[in-house]
Structure formats: structure tokens, C-alpha cells
């Protein structure tokens, strides 16, 4: 996917995700997984657990 102003905005992929678009959800996960995992790691100090927390976060979203 080419980088454009549209791609930098999360509103469109989020709206598409809400309409059960799996590719849009994957895009959001790719964009934010490292940050979510880092925040989780900062809180728990365990890499494996932080990855699990990140996964659960995306499932909840």
C-alpha cells in the first residue's frame, strides 16, 4: 500500500474495520502493534506477556 495522506489517517481504516473489513483491521494492527506492545511491556516488564496484552487489546477493540 502506497503511503499517502489518506493512509496516515486512522479514521478511514477504523470506519472500514467497523464494517467488518479484515484488511483494514490488519492495517490498524500493523500501524499500532509496536506502540501498544511497548506500553504493555513498560507496565509489566515481560516481553511475552506484553505481546499477549497487545493481542488482547486489539481483540477488545
mmCIF file of the N, C-alpha and C atoms, coordinates in Angstrom:
data_MODEL
# 
_entry.id   MODEL 
# 
loop_
_atom_site.group_PDB 
_atom_site.id 
_atom_site.type_symbol 
_atom_site.label_atom_id 
_atom_site.label_alt_id 
_atom_site.label_comp_id 
_atom_site.label_asym_id 
_atom_site.label_entity_id 
_atom_site.label_seq_id 
_atom_site.pdbx_PDB_ins_code 
_atom_site.Cartn_x 
_atom_site.Cartn_y 
_atom_site.Cartn_z 
_atom_site.occupancy 
_atom_site.B_iso_or_equiv 
_atom_site.pdbx_formal_charge 
_atom_site.auth_seq_id 
_atom_site.auth_comp_id 
_atom_site.auth_asym_id 
_atom_site.auth_atom_id 
_atom_site.pdbx_PDB_model_num 
ATOM 1   N N  . UNK A 1 1  ? 0.845   -1.168  0.000  1.00 0.00 ? 1  UNK A N  1 
ATOM 2   C CA . UNK A 1 1  ? 0.000   0.000   0.000  1.00 0.00 ? 1  UNK A CA 1 
ATOM 3   C C  . UNK A 1 1  ? 0.890   1.229   0.000  1.00 0.00 ? 1  UNK A C  1 
ATOM 4   N N  . UNK A 1 2  ? 0.614   2.146   -0.914 1.00 0.00 ? 2  UNK A N  1 
ATOM 5   C CA . UNK A 1 2  ? 1.404   3.363   -1.024 1.00 0.00 ? 2  UNK A CA 1 
ATOM 6   C C  . UNK A 1 2  ? 1.063   4.316   0.110  1.00 0.00 ? 2  UNK A C  1 
ATOM 7   N N  . UNK A 1 3  ? 2.078   5.022   0.571  1.00 0.00 ? 3  UNK A N  1 
ATOM 8   C CA . UNK A 1 3  ? 1.873   5.990   1.642  1.00 0.00 ? 3  UNK A CA 1 
ATOM 9   C C  . UNK A 1 3  ? 1.259   7.255   1.035  1.00 0.00 ? 3  UNK A C  1 
ATOM 10  N N  . UNK A 1 4  ? 0.159   7.698   1.610  1.00 0.00 ? 4  UNK A N  1 
ATOM 11  C CA . UNK A 1 4  ? -0.484  8.935   1.189  1.00 0.00 ? 4  UNK A CA 1 
ATOM 12  C C  . UNK A 1 4  ? -1.110  9.585   2.405  1.00 0.00 ? 4  UNK A C  1 
ATOM 13  N N  . UNK A 1 5  ? -1.672  10.756  2.218  1.00 0.00 ? 5  UNK A N  1 
ATOM 14  C CA . UNK A 1 5  ? -2.335  11.444  3.335  1.00 0.00 ? 5  UNK A CA 1 
ATOM 15  C C  . UNK A 1 5  ? -3.481  10.597  3.863  1.00 0.00 ? 5  UNK A C  1 
ATOM 16  N N  . UNK A 1 6  ? -4.180  9.896   2.983  1.00 0.00 ? 6  UNK A N  1 
ATOM 17  C CA . UNK A 1 6  ? -5.283  9.041   3.413  1.00 0.00 ? 6  UNK A CA 1 
ATOM 18  C C  . UNK A 1 6  ? -4.764  7.910   4.286  1.00 0.00 ? 6  UNK A C  1 
ATOM 19  N N  . UNK A 1 7  ? -3.639  7.323   3.931  1.00 0.00 ? 7  UNK A N  1 
ATOM 20  C CA . UNK A 1 7  ? -3.082  6.208   4.681  1.00 0.00 ? 7  UNK A CA 1 
ATOM 21  C C  . UNK A 1 7  ? -2.586  6.630   6.060  1.00 0.00 ? 7  UNK A C  1 
ATOM 22  N N  . UNK A 1 8  ? -2.249  7.883   6.231  1.00 0.00 ? 8  UNK A N  1 
ATOM 23  C CA . UNK A 1 8  ? -1.756  8.347   7.510  1.00 0.00 ? 8  UNK A CA 1 
ATOM 24  C C  . UNK A 1 8  ? -2.885  8.614   8.493  1.00 0.00 ? 8  UNK A C  1 
ATOM 25  N N  . UNK A 1 9  ? -4.111  8.627   8.024  1.00 0.00 ? 9  UNK A N  1 
ATOM 26  C CA . UNK A 1 9  ? -5.283  8.894   8.844  1.00 0.00 ? 9  UNK A CA 1 
ATOM 27  C C  . UNK A 1 9  ? -5.913  7.580   9.280  1.00 0.00 ? 9  UNK A C  1 
ATOM 28  N N  . UNK A 1 10 ? -6.168  7.424   10.585 1.00 0.00 ? 10 UNK A N  1 
ATOM 29  C CA . UNK A 1 10 ? -6.768  6.188   11.083 1.00 0.00 ? 10 UNK A CA 1 
ATOM 30  C C  . UNK A 1 10 ? -8.278  6.154   10.960 1.00 0.00 ? 10 UNK A C  1 
ATOM 31  N N  . UNK A 1 11 ? -8.914  7.277   10.650 1.00 0.00 ? 11 UNK A N  1 
ATOM 32  C CA . UNK A 1 11 ? -10.378 7.317   10.606 1.00 0.00 ? 11 UNK A CA 1 
ATOM 33  C C  . UNK A 1 11 ? -10.932 6.371   9.548  1.00 0.00 ? 11 UNK A C  1 
ATOM 34  N N  . UNK A 1 12 ? -10.370 6.397   8.372  1.00 0.00 ? 12 UNK A N  1 
ATOM 35  C CA . UNK A 1 12 ? -10.885 5.558   7.294  1.00 0.00 ? 12 UNK A CA 1 
ATOM 36  C C  . UNK A 1 12 ? -10.729 4.060   7.601  1.00 0.00 ? 12 UNK A C  1 
ATOM 37  N N  . UNK A 1 13 ? -9.523  3.590   7.983  1.00 0.00 ? 13 UNK A N  1 
ATOM 38  C CA . UNK A 1 13 ? -9.420  2.162   8.315  1.00 0.00 ? 13 UNK A CA 1 
ATOM 39  C C  . UNK A 1 13 ? -10.306 1.771   9.502  1.00 0.00 ? 13 UNK A C  1 
ATOM 40  N N  . UNK A 1 14 ? -10.463 2.678   10.464 1.00 0.00 ? 14 UNK A N  1 
ATOM 41  C CA . UNK A 1 14 ? -11.314 2.360   11.609 1.00 0.00 ? 14 UNK A CA 1 
ATOM 42  C C  . UNK A 1 14 ? -12.770 2.215   11.164 1.00 0.00 ? 14 UNK A C  1 
ATOM 43  N N  . UNK A 1 15 ? -13.244 3.118   10.308 1.00 0.00 ? 15 UNK A N  1 
ATOM 44  C CA . UNK A 1 15 ? -14.616 3.016   9.797  1.00 0.00 ? 15 UNK A CA 1 
ATOM 45  C C  . UNK A 1 15 ? -14.798 1.723   9.018  1.00 0.00 ? 15 UNK A C  1 
ATOM 46  N N  . UNK A 1 16 ? -13.807 1.352   8.226  1.00 0.00 ? 16 UNK A N  1 
ATOM 47  C CA . UNK A 1 16 ? -13.882 0.117   7.453  1.00 0.00 ? 16 UNK A CA 1 
ATOM 48  C C  . UNK A 1 16 ? -13.847 -1.099  8.373  1.00 0.00 ? 16 UNK A C  1 
ATOM 49  N N  . UNK A 1 17 ? -13.055 -1.023  9.429  1.00 0.00 ? 17 UNK A N  1 
ATOM 50  C CA . UNK A 1 17 ? -12.996 -2.112  10.407 1.00 0.00 ? 17 UNK A CA 1 
ATOM 51  C C  . UNK A 1 17 ? -14.354 -2.306  11.065 1.00 0.00 ? 17 UNK A C  1 
ATOM 52  N N  . UNK A 1 18 ? -15.016 -1.219  11.358 1.00 0.00 ? 18 UNK A N  1 
ATOM 53  C CA . UNK A 1 18 ? -16.350 -1.300  11.972 1.00 0.00 ? 18 UNK A CA 1 
ATOM 54  C C  . UNK A 1 18 ? -17.371 -1.943  11.040 1.00 0.00 ? 18 UNK A C  1 
ATOM 55  N N  . UNK A 1 19 ? -17.043 -1.988  9.752  1.00 0.00 ? 19 UNK A N  1 
ATOM 56  C CA . UNK A 1 19 ? -17.905 -2.668  8.779  1.00 0.00 ? 19 UNK A CA 1 
ATOM 57  C C  . UNK A 1 19 ? -17.357 -4.058  8.442  1.00 0.00 ? 19 UNK A C  1 
ATOM 58  N N  . UNK A 1 20 ? -16.581 -4.618  9.364  1.00 0.00 ? 20 UNK A N  1 
ATOM 59  C CA . UNK A 1 20 ? -16.026 -5.975  9.252  1.00 0.00 ? 20 UNK A CA 1 
ATOM 60  C C  . UNK A 1 20 ? -15.026 -6.152  8.115  1.00 0.00 ? 20 UNK A C  1 
ATOM 61  N N  . UNK A 1 21 ? -14.265 -5.121  7.806  1.00 0.00 ? 21 UNK A N  1 
ATOM 62  C CA . UNK A 1 21 ? -13.211 -5.217  6.800  1.00 0.00 ? 21 UNK A CA 1 
ATOM 63  C C  . UNK A 1 21 ? -11.939 -5.692  7.496  1.00 0.00 ? 21 UNK A C  1 
ATOM 64  N N  . UNK A 1 22 ? -11.587 -6.945  7.282  1.00 0.00 ? 22 UNK A N  1 
ATOM 65  C CA . UNK A 1 22 ? -10.429 -7.532  7.957  1.00 0.00 ? 22 UNK A CA 1 
ATOM 66  C C  . UNK A 1 22 ? -9.108  -6.911  7.530  1.00 0.00 ? 22 UNK A C  1 
ATOM 67  N N  . UNK A 1 23 ? -9.011  -6.536  6.266  1.00 0.00 ? 23 UNK A N  1 
ATOM 68  C CA . UNK A 1 23 ? -7.770  -5.915  5.790  1.00 0.00 ? 23 UNK A CA 1 
ATOM 69  C C  . UNK A 1 23 ? -7.553  -4.560  6.465  1.00 0.00 ? 23 UNK A C  1 
ATOM 70  N N  . UNK A 1 24 ? -8.614  -3.825  6.680  1.00 0.00 ? 24 UNK A N  1 
ATOM 71  C CA . UNK A 1 24 ? -8.498  -2.537  7.365  1.00 0.00 ? 24 UNK A CA 1 
ATOM 72  C C  . UNK A 1 24 ? -8.052  -2.755  8.810  1.00 0.00 ? 24 UNK A C  1 
ATOM 73  N N  . UNK A 1 25 ? -8.593  -3.781  9.456  1.00 0.00 ? 25 UNK A N  1 
ATOM 74  C CA . UNK A 1 25 ? -8.188  -4.094  10.829 1.00 0.00 ? 25 UNK A CA 1 
ATOM 75  C C  . UNK A 1 25 ? -6.708  -4.470  10.867 1.00 0.00 ? 25 UNK A C  1 
ATOM 76  N N  . UNK A 1 26 ? -6.269  -5.277  9.919  1.00 0.00 ? 26 UNK A N  1 
ATOM 77  C CA . UNK A 1 26 ? -4.857  -5.655  9.845  1.00 0.00 ? 26 UNK A CA 1 
ATOM 78  C C  . UNK A 1 26 ? -3.981  -4.414  9.682  1.00 0.00 ? 26 UNK A C  1 
ATOM 79  N N  . UNK A 1 27 ? -4.438  -3.452  8.895  1.00 0.00 ? 27 UNK A N  1 
ATOM 80  C CA . UNK A 1 27 ? -3.695  -2.212  8.709  1.00 0.00 ? 27 UNK A CA 1 
ATOM 81  C C  . UNK A 1 27 ? -3.553  -1.462  10.035 1.00 0.00 ? 27 UNK A C  1 
ATOM 82  N N  . UNK A 1 28 ? -4.637  -1.373  10.788 1.00 0.00 ? 28 UNK A N  1 
ATOM 83  C CA . UNK A 1 28 ? -4.579  -0.700  12.088 1.00 0.00 ? 28 UNK A CA 1 
ATOM 84  C C  . UNK A 1 28 ? -3.640  -1.426  13.042 1.00 0.00 ? 28 UNK A C  1 
ATOM 85  N N  . UNK A 1 29 ? -3.701  -2.745  13.041 1.00 0.00 ? 29 UNK A N  1 
ATOM 86  C CA . UNK A 1 29 ? -2.804  -3.523  13.910 1.00 0.00 ? 29 UNK A CA 1 
ATOM 87  C C  . UNK A 1 29 ? -1.355  -3.267  13.519 1.00 0.00 ? 29 UNK A C  1 
ATOM 88  N N  . UNK A 1 30 ? -1.059  -3.314  12.237 1.00 0.00 ? 30 UNK A N  1 
ATOM 89  C CA . UNK A 1 30 ? 0.313   -3.075  11.792 1.00 0.00 ? 30 UNK A CA 1 
ATOM 90  C C  . UNK A 1 30 ? 0.802   -1.688  12.195 1.00 0.00 ? 30 UNK A C  1 
ATOM 91  N N  . UNK A 1 31 ? -0.072  -0.697  12.101 1.00 0.00 ? 31 UNK A N  1 
ATOM 92  C CA . UNK A 1 31 ? 0.311   0.672   12.444 1.00 0.00 ? 31 UNK A CA 1 
ATOM 93  C C  . UNK A 1 31 ? 0.609   0.849   13.932 1.00 0.00 ? 31 UNK A C  1 
ATOM 94  N N  . UNK A 1 32 ? -0.118  0.123   14.781 1.00 0.00 ? 32 UNK A N  1 
ATOM 95  C CA . UNK A 1 32 ? -0.078  0.428   16.211 1.00 0.00 ? 32 UNK A CA 1 
ATOM 96  C C  . UNK A 1 32 ? 0.433   -0.690  17.106 1.00 0.00 ? 32 UNK A C  1 
ATOM 97  N N  . UNK A 1 33 ? 0.709   -1.862  16.553 1.00 0.00 ? 33 UNK A N  1 
ATOM 98  C CA . UNK A 1 33 ? 1.099   -3.002  17.378 1.00 0.00 ? 33 UNK A CA 1 
ATOM 99  C C  . UNK A 1 33 ? 2.362   -2.735  18.195 1.00 0.00 ? 33 UNK A C  1 
ATOM 100 N N  . UNK A 1 34 ? 3.351   -2.130  17.596 1.00 0.00 ? 34 UNK A N  1 
ATOM 101 C CA . UNK A 1 34 ? 4.607   -1.921  18.330 1.00 0.00 ? 34 UNK A CA 1 
ATOM 102 C C  . UNK A 1 34 ? 4.420   -0.959  19.492 1.00 0.00 ? 34 UNK A C  1 
ATOM 103 N N  . UNK A 1 35 ? 3.616   0.083   19.301 1.00 0.00 ? 35 UNK A N  1 
ATOM 104 C CA . UNK A 1 35 ? 3.389   1.051   20.384 1.00 0.00 ? 35 UNK A CA 1 
ATOM 105 C C  . UNK A 1 35 ? 2.580   0.410   21.502 1.00 0.00 ? 35 UNK A C  1 
ATOM 106 N N  . UNK A 1 36 ? 1.539   -0.324  21.140 1.00 0.00 ? 36 UNK A N  1 
ATOM 107 C CA . UNK A 1 36 ? 0.705   -0.987  22.158 1.00 0.00 ? 36 UNK A CA 1 
ATOM 108 C C  . UNK A 1 36 ? 1.555   -1.995  22.940 1.00 0.00 ? 36 UNK A C  1 
ATOM 109 N N  . UNK A 1 37 ? 2.378   -2.758  22.233 1.00 0.00 ? 37 UNK A N  1 
ATOM 110 C CA . UNK A 1 37 ? 3.249   -3.733  22.904 1.00 0.00 ? 37 UNK A CA 1 
ATOM 111 C C  . UNK A 1 37 ? 4.258   -3.037  23.822 1.00 0.00 ? 37 UNK A C  1 
ATOM 112 N N  . UNK A 1 38 ? 4.792   -1.908  23.374 1.00 0.00 ? 38 UNK A N  1 
ATOM 113 C CA . UNK A 1 38 ? 5.766   -1.178  24.190 1.00 0.00 ? 38 UNK A CA 1 
ATOM 114 C C  . UNK A 1 38 ? 5.126   -0.645  25.472 1.00 0.00 ? 38 UNK A C  1 
ATOM 115 N N  . UNK A 1 39 ? 3.929   -0.120  25.358 1.00 0.00 ? 39 UNK A N  1 
ATOM 116 C CA . UNK A 1 39 ? 3.229   0.377   26.545 1.00 0.00 ? 39 UNK A CA 1 
ATOM 117 C C  . UNK A 1 39 ? 2.943   -0.778  27.500 1.00 0.00 ? 39 UNK A C  1 
ATOM 118 N N  . UNK A 1 40 ? 2.512   -1.901  26.950 1.00 0.00 ? 40 UNK A N  1 
ATOM 119 C CA . UNK A 1 40 ? 2.245   -3.075  27.789 1.00 0.00 ? 40 UNK A CA 1 
ATOM 120 C C  . UNK A 1 40 ? 3.531   -3.559  28.454 1.00 0.00 ? 40 UNK A C  1 
ATOM 121 N N  . UNK A 1 41 ? 4.628   -3.582  27.698 1.00 0.00 ? 41 UNK A N  1 
ATOM 122 C CA . UNK A 1 41 ? 5.912   -4.010  28.268 1.00 0.00 ? 41 UNK A CA 1 
ATOM 123 C C  . UNK A 1 41 ? 6.345   -3.075  29.389 1.00 0.00 ? 41 UNK A C  1 
ATOM 124 N N  . UNK A 1 42 ? 6.144   -1.792  29.186 1.00 0.00 ? 42 UNK A N  1 
ATOM 125 C CA . UNK A 1 42 ? 6.507   -0.814  30.213 1.00 0.00 ? 42 UNK A CA 1 
ATOM 126 C C  . UNK A 1 42 ? 5.736   -1.075  31.505 1.00 0.00 ? 42 UNK A C  1 
ATOM 127 N N  . UNK A 1 43 ? 4.522   -1.566  31.369 1.00 0.00 ? 43 UNK A N  1 
ATOM 128 C CA . UNK A 1 43 ? 3.701   -1.834  32.546 1.00 0.00 ? 43 UNK A CA 1 
ATOM 129 C C  . UNK A 1 43 ? 4.001   -3.151  33.238 1.00 0.00 ? 43 UNK A C  1 
ATOM 130 N N  . UNK A 1 44 ? 4.366   -4.169  32.438 1.00 0.00 ? 44 UNK A N  1 
ATOM 131 C CA . UNK A 1 44 ? 4.539   -5.492  33.053 1.00 0.00 ? 44 UNK A CA 1 
ATOM 132 C C  . UNK A 1 44 ? 5.980   -5.980  33.081 1.00 0.00 ? 44 UNK A C  1 
ATOM 133 N N  . UNK A 1 45 ? 6.847   -5.478  32.196 1.00 0.00 ? 45 UNK A N  1 
ATOM 134 C CA . UNK A 1 45 ? 8.249   -5.865  32.187 1.00 0.00 ? 45 UNK A CA 1 
ATOM 135 C C  . UNK A 1 45 ? 8.537   -7.251  31.637 1.00 0.00 ? 45 UNK A C  1 
ATOM 136 N N  . UNK A 1 46 ? 7.565   -7.856  30.962 1.00 0.00 ? 46 UNK A N  1 
ATOM 137 C CA . UNK A 1 46 ? 7.749   -9.198  30.413 1.00 0.00 ? 46 UNK A CA 1 
ATOM 138 C C  . UNK A 1 46 ? 7.346   -9.179  28.936 1.00 0.00 ? 46 UNK A C  1 
ATOM 139 N N  . UNK A 1 47 ? 8.277   -9.548  28.052 1.00 0.00 ? 47 UNK A N  1 
ATOM 140 C CA . UNK A 1 47 ? 8.033   -9.469  26.610 1.00 0.00 ? 47 UNK A CA 1 
ATOM 141 C C  . UNK A 1 47 ? 6.855   -10.339 26.177 1.00 0.00 ? 47 UNK A C  1 
ATOM 142 N N  . UNK A 1 48 ? 6.842   -11.583 26.597 1.00 0.00 ? 48 UNK A N  1 
ATOM 143 C CA . UNK A 1 48 ? 5.766   -12.489 26.199 1.00 0.00 ? 48 UNK A CA 1 
ATOM 144 C C  . UNK A 1 48 ? 4.417   -11.997 26.698 1.00 0.00 ? 48 UNK A C  1 
ATOM 145 N N  . UNK A 1 49 ? 4.385   -11.573 27.942 1.00 0.00 ? 49 UNK A N  1 
ATOM 146 C CA . UNK A 1 49 ? 3.131   -11.084 28.499 1.00 0.00 ? 49 UNK A CA 1 
ATOM 147 C C  . UNK A 1 49 ? 2.694   -9.789  27.796 1.00 0.00 ? 49 UNK A C  1 
ATOM 148 N N  . UNK A 1 50 ? 3.636   -8.931  27.453 1.00 0.00 ? 50 UNK A N  1 
ATOM 149 C CA . UNK A 1 50 ? 3.276   -7.681  26.774 1.00 0.00 ? 50 UNK A CA 1 
ATOM 150 C C  . UNK A 1 50 ? 2.692   -7.956  25.388 1.00 0.00 ? 50 UNK A C  1 
ATOM 151 N N  . UNK A 1 51 ? 3.197   -8.971  24.700 1.00 0.00 ? 51 UNK A N  1 
ATOM 152 C CA . UNK A 1 51 ? 2.639   -9.348  23.405 1.00 0.00 ? 51 UNK A CA 1 
ATOM 153 C C  . UNK A 1 51 ? 1.223   -9.889  23.566 1.00 0.00 ? 51 UNK A C  1 
ATOM 154 N N  . UNK A 1 52 ? 1.004   -10.670 24.617 1.00 0.00 ? 52 UNK A N  1 
ATOM 155 C CA . UNK A 1 52 ? -0.342  -11.185 24.904 1.00 0.00 ? 52 UNK A CA 1 
ATOM 156 C C  . UNK A 1 52 ? -1.305  -10.050 25.224 1.00 0.00 ? 52 UNK A C  1 
ATOM 157 N N  . UNK A 1 53 ? -0.832  -9.097  25.998 1.00 0.00 ? 53 UNK A N  1 
ATOM 158 C CA . UNK A 1 53 ? -1.661  -7.945  26.356 1.00 0.00 ? 53 UNK A CA 1 
ATOM 159 C C  . UNK A 1 53 ? -2.016  -7.148  25.105 1.00 0.00 ? 53 UNK A C  1 
ATOM 160 N N  . UNK A 1 54 ? -1.043  -6.940  24.235 1.00 0.00 ? 54 UNK A N  1 
ATOM 161 C CA . UNK A 1 54 ? -1.296  -6.210  22.990 1.00 0.00 ? 54 UNK A CA 1 
ATOM 162 C C  . UNK A 1 54 ? -2.330  -6.942  22.142 1.00 0.00 ? 54 UNK A C  1 
ATOM 163 N N  . UNK A 1 55 ? -2.194  -8.250  22.027 1.00 0.00 ? 55 UNK A N  1 
ATOM 164 C CA . UNK A 1 55 ? -3.154  -9.032  21.249 1.00 0.00 ? 55 UNK A CA 1 
ATOM 165 C C  . UNK A 1 55 ? -4.552  -8.909  21.844 1.00 0.00 ? 55 UNK A C  1 
ATOM 166 N N  . UNK A 1 56 ? -4.668  -9.008  23.145 1.00 0.00 ? 56 UNK A N  1 
ATOM 167 C CA . UNK A 1 56 ? -5.962  -8.880  23.804 1.00 0.00 ? 56 UNK A CA 1 
ATOM 168 C C  . UNK A 1 56 ? -6.546  -7.475  23.611 1.00 0.00 ? 56 UNK A C  1 
ATOM 169 N N  . UNK A 1 57 ? -5.662  -6.478  23.583 1.00 0.00 ? 57 UNK A N  1 
ATOM 170 C CA . UNK A 1 57 ? -6.108  -5.105  23.363 1.00 0.00 ? 57 UNK A CA 1 
ATOM 171 C C  . UNK A 1 57 ? -6.765  -4.967  22.003 1.00 0.00 ? 57 UNK A C  1 
ATOM 172 N N  . UNK A 1 58 ? -6.128  -5.538  20.977 1.00 0.00 ? 58 UNK A N  1 
ATOM 173 C CA . UNK A 1 58 ? -6.706  -5.441  19.640 1.00 0.00 ? 58 UNK A CA 1 
ATOM 174 C C  . UNK A 1 58 ? -7.989  -6.255  19.515 1.00 0.00 ? 58 UNK A C  1 
ATOM 175 N N  . UNK A 1 59 ? -8.057  -7.387  20.165 1.00 0.00 ? 59 UNK A N  1 
ATOM 176 C CA . UNK A 1 59 ? -9.299  -8.163  20.152 1.00 0.00 ? 59 UNK A CA 1 
ATOM 177 C C  . UNK A 1 59 ? -10.427 -7.379  20.816 1.00 0.00 ? 59 UNK A C  1 
ATOM 178 N N  . UNK A 1 60 ? -10.112 -6.711  21.899 1.00 0.00 ? 60 UNK A N  1 
ATOM 179 C CA . UNK A 1 60 ? -11.142 -5.921  22.588 1.00 0.00 ? 60 UNK A CA 1 
ATOM 180 C C  . UNK A 1 60 ? -11.601 -4.744  21.741 1.00 0.00 ? 60 UNK A C  1 
ATOM 181 N N  . UNK A 1 61 ? -10.658 -4.170  20.985 1.00 0.00 ? 61 UNK A N  1 
ATOM 182 C CA . UNK A 1 61 ? -11.014 -3.033  20.136 1.00 0.00 ? 61 UNK A CA 1 
ATOM 183 C C  . UNK A 1 61 ? -11.939 -3.477  19.030 1.00 0.00 ? 61 UNK A C  1 
# 
